[in-house]
Amino acid sequence: MELPENRAYDVVVAGGGPVGMMLACELALHGVSVLVAEQRAHGTPEPRTLTLHARTLELLDRRGLLAEFTAAEKDTADVDAYRRRLANSSARGHFAGLFLLGRDGATAEQPRELLLSRETATALLARRATALGAVLADGTRVTGLEQPAERDGRAAAGVTVTVEDAEGTRTLRARWLVGCDGGRSTVRKLAGIGFPGTPPQTVSWIGLGTLTRQERLPTGWHRGERGWFMRMPDGRISTTEWDRPVPQEPPTAREVEESIHRVTGERVTFTEVRHLSRFTDSTRLAARYRAGHVLLAGDAAHVHFPAGGQGANLGLQDAVNLGWKLAAACRGRTRQLDTYEPERRPVAERVLHNTRAQVALMRPGPQVDALRDLFTRLMALDDVNDLLTRAIYGTDVHYGGDDAGGGGAPRGGAFVADRPLTTDLGPVRLAELHRDGRPLLLDFTDGSVARAPAAPWRDRVRVVAAPGTAAEAAVLLVRPDGHLAWAADAPVRPEDVRAALTEWAGPAADPV
Ligand SMILES: Cc1cc2nc3c(=O)[nH]c(=O)nc-3n(C[C@H](O)[C@H](O)[C@H](O)COP(=O)(O)OP(=O)(O)OC[C@H]3O[C@@H](n4cnc5c(N)ncnc54)[C@H](O)[C@@H]3O)c2cc1C
């Protein structure tokens, strides 16, 4: 598309992958002007299938997107195969290729997952972002940024972003620039943010095309003495090998044939190649998530081996954590934005940790055979299975202190689970009250506790009385990303309600 000249935006998002699009949805929902610059032309095919896990699905539900995603799953070719693979067990997911996670009755939350192509997921989010007013600029590459130097640790005011498209080079002004431009992030490099981590031990190829003598190759996932071979029902094939040099040139069909030979012993020819890419277990985390008015989210901030299908989930959850905070910062309320990195970096660290563990547990060799056998038996223990399931499904994410448990109002940070509510609006699910992305003040008393003190925040905070619904406290203030901001037991003092709203939604007198 042709960009308007000299246009200033609240936020420019570099990269229109799933994370950039999710962030655009969140920002546009709050009325923030946002442009997404995506270097690829519209509709560039890419046959990567993403598994979206329970916590991501809960967040999509909060924004009324889950039904569309669920409907779209039916169009994904390998869903049936995935279901078939799990059909003979009660498992719902895998750790290091051990399909044992989330056995029935083993987890508190019922884990769920959806399989969608990256393209479909991105397109659904792009459609929502556009409907909410975001500007999507395909074929537009971010190539430069300039921001005044930070002074005394204070963020500089705004960013000048250079973009290149078919019309040439131009500059855009933005209050904030967010790099959602993937693992090789240009924004991260331009902002001078380091990307420390560990170099690859594995190299994998994934391809879509025609294989000769494919009947000699097994379908599904196979761990052999030299590595992993995978053949999906939609024709995708993949190999993973350890301790080999990673070629620097673009991948070739020949490389795939050689890798299949090394791993399976079969000589095949790979032709009519429709897609071919190479990836590794290079595991890296951005040294910081923010430099002045530049932020990072998704793969731009963290990369790891795609074991367990966690990268997009992690990034989508970055976007939902960041969206409301950045929207508030665009209105001058920066307090919550300072919590983005402290909340999200530890979550990424944990994912990097568990993917490193999975790579170790996937390695060929008799020692690892023994370890896998032991792990299989450990995963039959409910507590172990629960711990791993919650890690992969993202349902262990908690910002802040532990719940008090054993009495007293819960402490902030836990995800507030969806539930049916009987409210002054009628029966409704908690998730449905979050569609507009505003903080949610739920009053479980007779409704008199929150309404009067919250009145000055009415434009910014949704106040709902749910008398008669059992809850963990008399009043809950739920953040736009579904995590608990504040809770109080009866008797609730009006000044405490006002203090909590000031902390989480800014002073009452502020403009919306
Ligand atoms: C084989 C494989 C399987 C995977 N399976 C899963 C899975 O099942 N579940 C899961 O959660 N994750 C999975 N992942 C990881 C997942 O694909 C990524 O974590 C996810 O795509 C990251 O999203 P993103 O939007 O941050 O980055 P990307 O998807 O990389 O998107 C970045 C976008 O930015 C654009 N861009 C780059 N540079 C610029 C620039 N300078 N200017 C403008 N645009 C730019 C790119 O064209 C791209 O569209 C898998 C990864 C691989 C390799």
The ligand as an SDF file (V2000), in Angstrom:
LIG
                    3D

 53 58  0  0  0  0  0  0  0  0999 V2000
    9.3600  -25.3030   12.3720 C   0  0  0  0  0  0  0  0  0  0  0  0
    8.7700  -24.3900   13.3900 C   0  0  0  0  0  0  0  0  0  0  0  0
    7.5900  -24.7420   14.0440 C   0  0  0  0  0  0  0  0  0  0  0  0
    7.0320  -23.9070   14.9930 C   0  0  0  0  0  0  0  0  0  0  0  0
    5.8960  -24.2940   15.6410 N   0  0  0  0  0  0  0  0  0  0  0  0
    5.3720  -23.5230   16.5900 C   0  0  0  0  0  0  0  0  0  0  0  0
    4.1840  -23.9130   17.2920 C   0  0  0  0  0  0  0  0  0  0  0  0
    3.6150  -24.9690   17.0500 O   0  0  0  0  0  0  0  0  0  0  0  0
    3.6870  -23.0740   18.2530 N   0  0  0  0  0  0  0  0  0  0  0  0
    4.3010  -21.9120   18.5760 C   0  0  0  0  0  0  0  0  0  0  0  0
    3.8270  -21.2090   19.4580 O   0  0  0  0  0  0  0  0  0  0  0  0
    5.4190  -21.5050   17.9160 N   0  0  0  0  0  0  0  0  0  0  0  0
    5.9620  -22.2700   16.9530 C   0  0  0  0  0  0  0  0  0  0  0  0
    7.0860  -21.8750   16.2850 N   0  0  0  0  0  0  0  0  0  0  0  0
    7.6620  -20.5640   16.6030 C   0  0  0  0  0  0  0  0  0  0  0  0
    6.8620  -19.4710   15.9190 C   0  0  0  0  0  0  0  0  0  0  0  0
    6.8250  -19.6700   14.5180 O   0  0  0  0  0  0  0  0  0  0  0  0
    7.4500  -18.1070   16.2180 C   0  0  0  0  0  0  0  0  0  0  0  0
    7.7200  -18.0090   17.5830 O   0  0  0  0  0  0  0  0  0  0  0  0
    6.4740  -17.0160   15.8000 C   0  0  0  0  0  0  0  0  0  0  0  0
    6.2470  -17.0460   14.4200 O   0  0  0  0  0  0  0  0  0  0  0  0
    7.0190  -15.6750   16.2260 C   0  0  0  0  0  0  0  0  0  0  0  0
    6.1420  -14.6860   15.7900 O   0  0  0  0  0  0  0  0  0  0  0  0
    6.6820  -13.2130   15.5630 P   0  0  0  0  0  0  0  0  0  0  0  0
    5.5030  -12.4420   15.0350 O   0  0  0  0  0  0  0  0  0  0  0  0
    7.3830  -12.7390   16.7710 O   0  0  0  0  0  0  0  0  0  0  0  0
    7.8250  -13.3520   14.4690 O   0  0  0  0  0  0  0  0  0  0  0  0
    7.7330  -13.8910   12.9800 P   0  0  0  0  0  0  0  0  0  0  0  0
    6.6720  -14.9090   12.8580 O   0  0  0  0  0  0  0  0  0  0  0  0
    9.1180  -14.2450   12.6050 O   0  0  0  0  0  0  0  0  0  0  0  0
    7.2650  -12.6290   12.1680 O   0  0  0  0  0  0  0  0  0  0  0  0
    8.1210  -11.5180   12.0090 C   0  0  0  0  0  0  0  0  0  0  0  0
    7.6400  -10.7330   10.8220 C   0  0  0  0  0  0  0  0  0  0  0  0
    8.4360   -9.5710   10.7000 O   0  0  0  0  0  0  0  0  0  0  0  0
    8.7170   -9.3440    9.3350 C   0  0  0  0  0  0  0  0  0  0  0  0
    9.9440   -8.5400    9.2930 N   0  0  0  0  0  0  0  0  0  0  0  0
   11.2110   -8.9420    9.5600 C   0  0  0  0  0  0  0  0  0  0  0  0
   12.0680   -7.9020    9.4580 N   0  0  0  0  0  0  0  0  0  0  0  0
   11.3220   -6.8240    9.1070 C   0  0  0  0  0  0  0  0  0  0  0  0
   11.6180   -5.4530    8.8530 C   0  0  0  0  0  0  0  0  0  0  0  0
   12.8710   -4.9720    8.9620 N   0  0  0  0  0  0  0  0  0  0  0  0
   10.6090   -4.6270    8.5030 N   0  0  0  0  0  0  0  0  0  0  0  0
    9.3250   -5.0870    8.3910 C   0  0  0  0  0  0  0  0  0  0  0  0
    8.9910   -6.3770    8.6150 N   0  0  0  0  0  0  0  0  0  0  0  0
    9.9690   -7.2320    8.9850 C   0  0  0  0  0  0  0  0  0  0  0  0
    8.8630  -10.7340    8.7450 C   0  0  0  0  0  0  0  0  0  0  0  0
    8.6400  -10.7240    7.3490 O   0  0  0  0  0  0  0  0  0  0  0  0
    7.7920  -11.5040    9.5060 C   0  0  0  0  0  0  0  0  0  0  0  0
    6.5450  -11.5160    8.8390 O   0  0  0  0  0  0  0  0  0  0  0  0
    7.6650  -22.6840   15.3100 C   0  0  0  0  0  0  0  0  0  0  0  0
    8.8380  -22.3090   14.6460 C   0  0  0  0  0  0  0  0  0  0  0  0
    9.3940  -23.1570   13.7020 C   0  0  0  0  0  0  0  0  0  0  0  0
   10.6660  -22.7460   13.0130 C   0  0  0  0  0  0  0  0  0  0  0  0
  1  2  1  0
  2  3  1  0
  2 52  2  0
  3  4  2  0
  4  5  1  0
  4 50  1  0
  5  6  2  0
  6  7  1  0
  6 13  1  0
  7  8  2  0
  7  9  1  0
  9 10  1  0
 10 11  2  0
 10 12  1  0
 12 13  2  0
 13 14  1  0
 14 15  1  0
 14 50  1  0
 15 16  1  0
 16 17  1  0
 16 18  1  0
 18 19  1  0
 18 20  1  0
 20 21  1  0
 20 22  1  0
 22 23  1  0
 23 24  1  0
 24 25  2  0
 24 26  1  0
 24 27  1  0
 27 28  1  0
 28 29  2  0
 28 30  1  0
 28 31  1  0
 31 32  1  0
 32 33  1  0
 33 34  1  0
 33 48  1  0
 34 35  1  0
 35 36  1  0
 35 46  1  0
 36 37  1  0
 36 45  1  0
 37 38  2  0
 38 39  1  0
 39 40  1  0
 39 45  2  0
 40 41  1  0
 40 42  2  0
 42 43  1  0
 43 44  2  0
 44 45  1  0
 46 47  1  0
 46 48  1  0
 48 49  1  0
 50 51  2  0
 51 52  1  0
 52 53  1  0
M  END
$$$$
